[in-house]
Amino acid sequence: MSDMPYDKKRIVSLDALRFFAAMCVVFGHIHIKFIPVQSIWAKWAFFEMRSVGMTLFFILSGFV
């Protein structure tokens, strides 16, 4: 990895954060299809997890 040009180096912690953001989006969509939730607060929390995960993913993808 040390022979790669500077702009091609990976920042592992940002990759891990981007993975976490992607998983928030995936779990937010899985919730809609497979996990019935009765509470409006739980539905709101899953929606927020999805939207924050999407925003974070795109911000980090633009940075990396």
Stockholm file with secondary structure:
# STOCKHOLM 1.0

chainA/1-64         MSDMPYDKKRIVSLDALRFFAAMCVVFGHIHIKFIPVQSIWAKWAFFEMRSVGMTLFFILSGFV
#=GR chainA/1-64 SS CTTSCGGGCCCHHHHHHHHHHHHHHHHHHHHHHHCCCCCHHHHHHHHHHHHHHHHHHHHHHHHC
#=GC SS_cons        CTTSCGGGCCCHHHHHHHHHHHHHHHHHHHHHHHCCCCCHHHHHHHHHHHHHHHHHHHHHHHHC
//
